[in-house]
Amino acid sequence: MVKWIGFDYGQCLMDSSNRKVEYWMAAVFIDEEKERPGIIEEKVKLYKELIEKYGDFRRLHEKGRHEVEEKVLENNPCLMKRYYEVEIKLLKPADGVEDALRYLKSKKYVLDVVSDMSAVNVIINFLNTYNLRYFFSNIYSPVGVVRESGEIDESFKGVSKEDGSIYEKLREDLEKRGIEVSEAVMVGDHPVKDVEMAKKYGFITVHYARKGNPSDKADYVIKHFSELKEIF
């Protein structure tokens, strides 16, 4: 019997299809353009170079936010504030996710967020903006766990989906909460980090394959969050 369901954040709970670099940089640097002509074009180019360096948008935002803040935003508090305000406006919850979460919550499942993103404040801001924080007890990340009380548990510091260490720690944490890994489900879009690595540590897996090919390693595959109602 399933008791717990964990959700990935980036490209799973969050839909970033409206997040365009050109619009983003223009919105952040519009005032600076008056004093520094060409700054928007320069920052778009620099941002795209960082995306190329990290491989894609997702990895940059999971692993390279410090470089974005340093090289693109110049460690300027005002620019960083504007950058994250604009980011929230460009993001939205995945289609059907709120309805699915409400259904799962009504069925008494324990719901958590399990992310490889170090900027946990970005996750919290997103969840608060779209009134989704209520659905989740804990937010697991490489900088620690934000508990339901707001307390930060740093025992998870340094863990990762890539090497599976986050799932190893998560399994131990769930056992302390009275939940066996055989009763735990991981939902995510990445076929390796969210599916194969979670499965390796005993989790039931659901591949959210809105884009790309469905994983043949997943226990379940969904294209829309409404399908979770049919599974659970």
C-alpha positions as CSV (number, residue, x, y, z in Angstrom):
1,M,0.0,0.0,0.0
2,V,1.4,3.4,-1.0
3,K,1.7,6.0,1.8
4,W,4.1,8.6,0.4
5,I,4.6,10.3,-2.9
6,G,7.6,12.5,-3.8
7,F,7.6,15.0,-6.7
8,D,10.5,16.5,-8.6
9,Y,10.3,20.2,-9.0
10,G,12.0,21.4,-12.3
11,Q,10.1,20.4,-15.5
12,C,7.7,18.3,-13.4
13,L,5.7,20.4,-10.9
14,M,7.0,23.5,-12.7
15,D,6.4,24.2,-16.4
16,S,9.1,26.5,-17.8
17,S,7.9,26.5,-21.4
18,N,7.3,30.3,-21.2
19,R,10.8,31.0,-19.9
20,K,12.6,32.7,-22.8
21,V,16.1,34.0,-22.2
22,E,15.6,37.1,-24.4
23,Y,12.5,38.3,-22.6
24,W,13.9,37.4,-19.2
25,M,17.1,39.5,-19.7
26,A,15.2,42.4,-21.3
27,A,12.9,42.5,-18.2
28,V,15.8,42.4,-15.8
29,F,18.2,44.9,-17.5
30,I,15.7,47.3,-19.2
31,D,16.8,50.1,-16.8
32,E,20.5,49.4,-17.2
33,E,20.2,49.5,-21.0
34,K,19.7,53.3,-20.8
35,E,23.1,53.8,-19.1
36,R,24.8,50.8,-20.7
37,P,23.6,50.4,-24.3
38,G,23.9,46.8,-25.5
39,I,23.8,45.3,-22.0
40,I,20.7,43.2,-22.7
41,E,22.2,41.6,-25.8
42,E,25.4,41.0,-23.9
43,K,23.6,39.3,-21.0
44,V,21.5,37.1,-23.4
45,K,24.8,35.9,-25.0
46,L,26.4,35.3,-21.6
47,Y,23.3,33.4,-20.3
48,K,23.2,31.2,-23.4
49,E,26.9,30.4,-23.0
50,L,26.2,29.2,-19.4
51,I,23.3,27.1,-20.7
52,E,25.8,25.5,-23.2
53,K,28.4,25.0,-20.5
54,Y,26.0,23.1,-18.2
55,G,24.3,21.3,-21.0
56,D,20.7,22.6,-20.7
57,F,18.5,25.0,-18.8
58,R,17.7,22.5,-16.1
59,R,21.3,21.7,-15.2
60,L,22.2,25.4,-15.2
61,H,19.4,26.1,-12.7
62,E,20.2,23.1,-10.5
63,K,24.0,23.4,-10.5
64,G,25.0,26.8,-11.8
65,R,22.8,29.5,-10.2
66,H,25.9,30.8,-8.5
67,E,27.5,31.6,-11.9
68,V,24.3,33.2,-13.1
69,E,24.3,35.4,-10.0
70,E,28.0,36.2,-10.4
71,K,28.5,36.6,-14.1
72,V,25.1,37.6,-15.4
73,L,23.7,39.5,-12.4
74,E,27.1,40.8,-11.2
75,N,26.2,39.9,-7.6
76,N,24.0,43.0,-7.6
77,P,21.2,42.5,-5.0
78,C,18.7,44.7,-7.0
79,L,19.3,42.8,-10.2
80,M,19.0,39.4,-8.4
81,K,15.8,40.5,-6.8
82,R,14.4,41.5,-10.2
83,Y,15.7,38.3,-11.8
84,Y,13.8,36.1,-9.4
85,E,10.7,38.2,-9.5
86,V,10.6,37.9,-13.3
87,E,11.4,34.1,-13.1
88,I,8.3,33.5,-11.0
89,K,6.1,35.3,-13.6
90,L,7.6,33.2,-16.4
91,L,6.9,29.9,-14.6
92,K,3.6,28.1,-14.0
93,P,2.5,24.8,-12.5
94,A,2.3,21.9,-14.9
95,D,-1.1,21.4,-16.4
96,G,-3.4,19.5,-14.0
97,V,-0.9,19.4,-11.2
98,E,-3.0,21.3,-8.6
99,D,-6.1,19.1,-9.2
100,A,-3.9,16.0,-8.9
101,L,-2.3,17.2,-5.7
102,R,-5.7,18.0,-4.2
103,Y,-6.9,14.5,-5.0
104,L,-3.9,12.8,-3.6
105,K,-4.1,14.9,-0.4
106,S,-7.7,13.9,0.0
107,K,-6.7,10.3,-0.2
108,K,-4.3,10.9,2.8
109,Y,-1.1,10.3,1.0
110,V,2.0,12.1,2.4
111,L,3.4,14.4,-0.3
112,D,6.9,15.9,-0.5
113,V,9.1,17.7,-3.0
114,V,12.4,16.0,-3.9
115,S,14.6,18.2,-6.0
116,D,18.2,18.4,-7.1
117,M,18.0,22.2,-7.1
118,S,20.2,23.9,-4.5
119,A,18.2,27.2,-4.6
120,V,15.4,25.9,-2.3
121,N,14.1,29.4,-1.8
122,V,13.2,29.5,-5.5
123,I,11.1,26.3,-5.0
124,I,9.4,27.8,-1.9
125,N,8.6,31.1,-3.7
126,F,7.1,29.1,-6.6
127,L,5.0,27.0,-4.4
128,N,3.8,29.9,-2.3
129,T,3.0,32.0,-5.4
130,Y,0.7,29.3,-6.8
131,N,-0.7,28.3,-3.4
132,L,0.9,24.8,-3.6
133,R,3.0,24.8,-0.5
134,Y,0.0,23.5,1.6
135,F,0.1,20.1,-0.2
136,F,3.7,19.3,0.8
137,S,5.1,18.4,4.1
138,N,8.9,18.5,3.4
139,I,11.1,19.9,0.6
140,Y,14.2,17.7,0.1
141,S,17.2,19.3,-1.6
142,P,21.0,19.3,-1.7
143,V,21.2,22.1,0.8
144,G,18.9,20.3,3.4
145,V,15.3,19.6,4.1
146,V,12.8,22.3,4.7
147,R,10.5,20.7,7.2
148,E,6.8,21.5,7.4
149,S,7.5,23.6,10.5
150,G,9.9,25.7,8.4
151,E,12.9,24.3,10.2
152,I,15.9,23.4,8.0
153,D,17.4,20.0,8.5
154,E,21.0,20.1,7.1
155,S,21.5,16.3,7.4
156,F,20.8,16.1,3.7
157,K,23.4,18.7,2.7
158,G,25.4,17.6,-0.3
159,V,23.2,14.8,-1.4
160,S,22.3,14.4,-5.1
161,K,20.0,12.5,-7.4
162,E,22.8,11.9,-9.8
163,D,24.7,9.6,-7.5
164,G,21.6,8.3,-5.7
165,S,22.7,9.7,-2.3
166,I,19.5,11.7,-1.9
167,Y,17.4,8.5,-2.3
168,E,19.6,6.7,0.2
169,K,19.1,9.4,2.8
170,L,15.4,9.8,1.9
171,R,14.8,6.1,2.4
172,E,16.3,6.4,5.9
173,D,14.2,9.5,6.7
174,L,11.0,7.9,5.5
175,E,11.6,4.9,7.7
176,K,11.9,7.2,10.7
177,R,8.5,8.5,9.7
178,G,7.1,5.0,9.7
179,I,7.1,4.6,5.9
180,E,8.9,1.8,4.1
181,V,10.5,2.4,0.7
182,S,8.1,-0.2,-0.8
183,E,5.3,2.2,0.2
184,A,7.0,5.2,-1.4
185,V,6.6,6.6,-4.9
186,M,8.9,9.0,-6.8
187,V,7.3,11.1,-9.6
188,G,9.7,12.9,-12.0
189,D,10.5,13.8,-15.6
190,H,14.1,12.7,-15.8
191,P,14.4,9.0,-16.9
192,V,17.7,8.5,-15.0
193,K,17.7,10.8,-12.0
194,D,14.0,10.5,-11.1
195,V,13.3,7.0,-12.3
196,E,16.4,4.7,-12.6
197,M,18.2,6.1,-9.5
198,A,15.1,6.1,-7.4
199,K,14.2,2.6,-8.5
200,K,17.7,1.4,-7.6
201,Y,17.0,2.3,-3.9
202,G,13.6,0.5,-3.9
203,F,11.2,3.3,-4.7
204,I,8.1,2.8,-6.9
205,T,8.6,5.2,-9.9
206,V,6.3,7.3,-12.1
207,H,7.9,8.9,-15.2
208,Y,6.2,12.1,-16.1
209,A,7.0,12.0,-19.9
210,R,5.2,15.1,-21.2
211,K,8.2,15.5,-23.5
212,G,10.5,12.9,-24.7
213,N,10.3,9.1,-24.7
214,P,8.7,7.2,-21.8
215,S,11.2,5.3,-19.6
216,D,10.9,1.5,-19.9
217,K,12.4,1.3,-16.4
218,A,9.5,3.2,-14.7
219,D,6.7,1.3,-13.0
220,Y,4.2,3.8,-14.4
221,V,4.3,6.4,-17.2
222,I,2.1,9.5,-17.4
223,K,1.7,12.3,-19.9
224,H,-0.6,14.4,-17.8
225,F,-1.0,14.7,-14.0
226,S,-4.6,13.8,-14.2
227,E,-3.4,10.2,-14.8
228,L,-2.2,9.9,-11.3
229,K,-5.9,9.6,-10.2
230,E,-6.1,6.4,-12.2
231,I,-3.0,5.0,-10.6
232,F,-3.5,6.0,-7.0
